[in-house]
Amino acid sequence: MHSHSAGRGSRPTRRALLGTIAGVAAVGATGGYAWNRLGHDSGDDGTAADGTNSGSNTGKQTFERLSAPDRTVVRGSDGGTLATFTDGARTAVLTGRTRTFSEPRTTEAKVTTDAWVRLLPHTWQRGMEKSAWFAGWFGKTLGDTSPDVFAVAFQYSSAGAPDKHNADDVRYAGTAHFGPRNSKVANPLDFAYYDEKSDFYDYLGVPWDFDGTHVQPEQARYGCVDCSGFQRLVWGYRMGIPMHNTNTKGTGLPRRAYAIAAYGPGQVVIPHTGTKQATDLSILQPGDLVFFAIIKDRPDFIDHVGIYMGLDDNGRHRFYSSRSAANGPTMGDLSGHALLDGTDFYARGFRSARRL
């Protein structure tokens, strides 16, 4: 476990959008949320670091094979864990400088972690540490403090995140909302108070092509992403995992939460067994997608997805997702604590997990 106790210009091409995203800076403390800066790094990327590593990245490194799931763990000369690579997944969890994530607007909890979640260039398979590309990639990535999955996700915090625009004046980051107001729901803490159905291209306000299928953003949904749209924004648009626009099998990330749980890339680490709450959390690692059944009369239907962050400062398993009550991405506790353990609303609805 790594955790410690909108201006819009003309329509750019998809290639231009992706090309201008590379190398963007991470957010710092701003507005109602904070990614706390613990160290004294220079530079302007707002990374939070105290320079503390859990394992040594110098000297001899060893590669250990573990099972359930099958994975390769890299250890430093002092025996500390440097990285974990899971067979069949691209998610890599590397040990790096410690960061603290918080969101005072919606919770007093904080997550302090030395886990940096990144994507491998290839799906991991046993023995890949012997591949020609690995040594160079690992040496460069282990000490990298550029934005990882967590940093990118917090660039959309509903509690306040600064706008970032690319060369085509597309706002690719900044405070995200869940969706337009749903006039049929009166209670602001109801999970349907803001309407779902907003995908990443709605947030961006740009058209998109999915293997020949052309989609247009809805003006009313500009700046909005629902729970699965948020995952597609972070993992797909920003991190580069392929996406398709159906809820069936395909290459990369499908559209809805239930489809990502069933057909998404990577490996299932907690299988969906029906209406039973998933309670064995020892298998989880930071960055895993966690899935929930939150519709009262459909306790077996996956309708929500978040990113597992690890343990918060109370020793609770916390996740980050786009939710209606917070009107966007949150690690907070409005209308249900963002926790996997216990008996609260989301914990009771926790059903499965997938490692991309």
N, C-alpha and C positions, 0 to 999 in steps of 0.2 A: 504494500500500500504506500503510495507516494504522499498522501496528505498527512499533515501534522494538525495533535489535538488543537427647399429643394429646387435648386435650379435644374432645368432639363434643357439640353441643347438639341440639335438635330439628331435624328436616329443614327447611332453608330452601328457598325457591323459587329457581329459576335466576335470576330477576330480582334477588332480594335478594342472592344471591351475587355477581353481577357488579357490582351497584351499590355494594357496600361495598368493592370492590377498588380503585376508582379513587383515584389519588393516594397509594398506599402508599409507604412509605419504602424506600430501598435498604439492603442489609446493609452492615455495617462489618467490621472484622477481628474474628474470633471463632473459637474452637475450633481445629480443625486446618487451616483454610484462611484465606486473607486476601485481602481486596480493599483494598490498601494505601492509606492516606490520605497523600497527598504534599503537600498544601497546608494552608492554615489557615482553610478555610471554617468559618463558624459554622453552627449548625443541627444537627439530630439525625438526618439521613438517612444518615450514614456514607459519603457520596460521596467518592471518591478523586480529588483534582484538584490540579494544580500551577499552574493558570491559563495553561498554555502552549497556544497555538493554532498550527497549521501555516499558516493563512492568515488574512488580515484579513477581519473581517465588517463593517468600516466602509467608507464610500466606495462607489465604483461597483462593481457586481457584473456579471459577464458570464456568459452561458450558452452553453456549447460542446456541440456534438453529436458524439458518438463512436459507433462501431459495434463489432459483435462482442463483446458484444451492443449493440443500439441503446440509447443512454442519453444523458441530459443531465447535464453536469457544471457545477456552479456554481463560479465562481472569484472570489476577492476582488480588491481593488484592487492587491494585490501579486502577483497571479497564482497564489496558493495555492489549493488545492482546499477548498471549503467544504462541498460535498455532491455526492452522486451519486444520480441517480434512473434506474432501469432501466425501459424500456418494458415494459408488461405485468406489472410487479411492484409491490407495495406497500412493499417494503423500501427505506428511505432510510438511507444512511450519511452522517452529518454529522461534520465535524471539530470537536472540542471539547477540553476539558481532558484532560490525560493521566492515565490510570489504570494501575495495575499489578495484575494478577490472578495469584495464586499458590496452590499447594496443597502445602505442605511434607510432608504425610503420604504423598503418592504420587509426588512428582517434585520435583527441584531447579529445574526450568524455571519461568520467569515470562514472562508476556505483558504488555508495556507498550504501550499503544495510545492514540491520540487519536480513535479511531473510536467514535462513538455510533450504535447501530443502533436505528432507530425505524420505525414503520409510518405510511405516508401514509394520509390519510382516503379516498383513491381510488387505484385502480390507475393508475400513471403512463402518460401518453401524450405524445408529442411536442407541444410548445407549451403544456403545462399551466402553465408559469411565467407565462403571460398570464391565467390564470383568476382570477376575483375572489377566491377563497379563498386563493390561494397566498401572496401577499405577507404577509398576517397570520399564516398558519400558519408560514411560514419564519422570519419575524422573531422569533416567539415560541419556536420549536423549536430554532433554531440555538444559542442559549445556554442551553438547558434542561439542568439537571443532575439532574432527577428520574430515577427508575430507567428505564433503557432495556432492551433485550433481554438484554444481557450481565449487567446488574445483577440483573434478575429471575431469570435462569438460576442465578446464584450464590446466590440465596436458598434453593436446594434442595441445596447442596453436601453430598455424602456425608461430607465431612471435618468437617462441623459447621456448621450455620446456625441462627440463633435462630428459635424459633417465632413466627408472627404469626397472630393471630386476627381475624376480622371481627366485626361487631356481633351476628351470630348464633352466635358462638363456634365457627365453622368454622375450623380451622387451614388457612389458605390458603398458608402458606409455612413453611419450616423443614426440617431435615435430611430428605432423601428416601432411601429404600432402593430396591433394584432389584426385589425380590420375595421371596416366602416361600422358605425353604430347600428345595432339591430333594434329597430323600433318596436319589435314584438316582445322584447324582454325589458322589464322595468328595473330589476335589481342589478346594480353595477357590479356586484360580486358573483353574479351568475356567470358560468363559463361561456354562455352564449350572448352575453351583453354586447360584445363586439362580434361582428360576423366573421366566420372563417372563410376559406376558399381563396385567400390571397397567397400567391406563389412568389418566388423570387423575382420574376420579371415584372410583377406588379410593383414590388418595392422599388425596383430600378426605374420603372416607367419606360421600358424599351420593349419592342417586339422580339420574339425569339423563334428560332427554327429548331425543331426536334426531328431529325431524320426525315425531313420533307414536310412535317406538320408545322404550319406557321400559326403562332398565337400572338394575340395583341393584349397588352396590359389594359386593365380597367382604370380609368382616371380616378374613380372614387377610392381605389385601393393603392394609390401611389404612396410609397413609404410604409406599406403594410406587409407582414408575413404571418401566416398561421403557423401552427407547430411544425408541420412537415415542410411547409414552404421555407421556414427558418433553417431547417437542416439542409435543404437544397441550396439555400443562399450561402451557408457556411461551407459545407462539404463539397457541394457541386460547383457553384459559381466562383467561390473564392479559393477553394483548395484543389479543384480540378477533377473530382470524381465525375465520370459521365452521368448524364441524366436522360430519362425519357419521360414522356408525358402521358403514360398510361398507369393503370393499377394492376398490371399483369407482369409476367416475367419479361425481362429485357436487360439491356446492357446498362448497368449503373443503377442510379436511384430512381425508383418510381415516384408517383405523386403523393399518395396518401400514407398516413402513419401505418395502417394495417398492411399496406402493400410493401412498405419498406421493411416491416417486421418479417413478412413472409418471403419476399423476393429480392430484398436488397443484396448488395455485394457483401463479401466478407464471410464471417462465421457466426452462427448462433451460439451464444455462450450460456444463455438461460432460455430454454425452450418454452414456448407458449403451450400450456397444458389445459387451458379452458378457463374456468372461473376461479381457480385457486391463486391466492396471492403468492408471488415469488418471495421467498424468505431467505434462501441461501445466497448471501451477497458476497461471499468470500471470493468468488470467481471473477468479480468485476474489476476492471481497471479504468483509470481516468480516460475519458474519451469514448467509452462504450455508449451506444444508443440504448436508451431504456424506454420501454413501451407500457402503456397503461390502458385499461378499460375503465372509462369514466362516465359512460352513459348508464344511468341507473337501471334501466330495464334490459340492458345488454351487457351483462358482466363478463362475457367471453369475447367481446368485440373490441379490438385495439383501435382507440380513437385519439391517442395522444402520444407524443414522442419527445424526449429530452436528451440532453448530454450529461452523462454521469461525471461529476467533478471530483469525487472522493469524499473523505471525511471532513466535516466542518469542525469548528473549534469546540463544539459540544460532543464530538465523536459520533455524529449522525451522518448517514449517507445522503448527500445532497446532490441535486441535479439542476440543470439550467434549461429552460424551455420558453417558447413563446406562448403566453397564456392570456386569455381575455381579461381576467381580473386585474392584471398589471398592465393591460393594453400593450403587450409586446414581450420581448425577451426578458426573463427574470430568473433569479435564484431565490426569490423571496417567498413570503408566506401568506399573501393575500388570497383568501378563499381557498385555503388548503396549503399546508406546509410542503415545500419542495423537498420532500424526504422520501426515501425508499423504505426505510425501516419504521416499525411502529404500527400504529392503528389509525393514523390520520387518513384523510381522503385519498391522497395520491398513493400512499403506502398500501392501502387496502386494494387499490386498483392496479398495482404494479404486477405485470404479467410476464415480461420477457426482456431479453437484452441481445444485442447484436454488435459485433466488433467489425467495423468496416474495413 
